[in-house]
């Protein structure tokens, strides 16, 4: 399971393995393609490489 905010409906929801439609390994991490609860296709970049490229911004 993973959390995702849908770009179509705007809801932040748990997504389950049964919603995953594709997994692709890239040089930047793993692209997970899945279907949101609203029915819209979505993607999420995840994995160790994706996390290492994130930049931490201190709170003001």
Order of alpha helices (4+ residues) and beta strands (2+ residues): beta-beta-beta-beta-beta-alpha
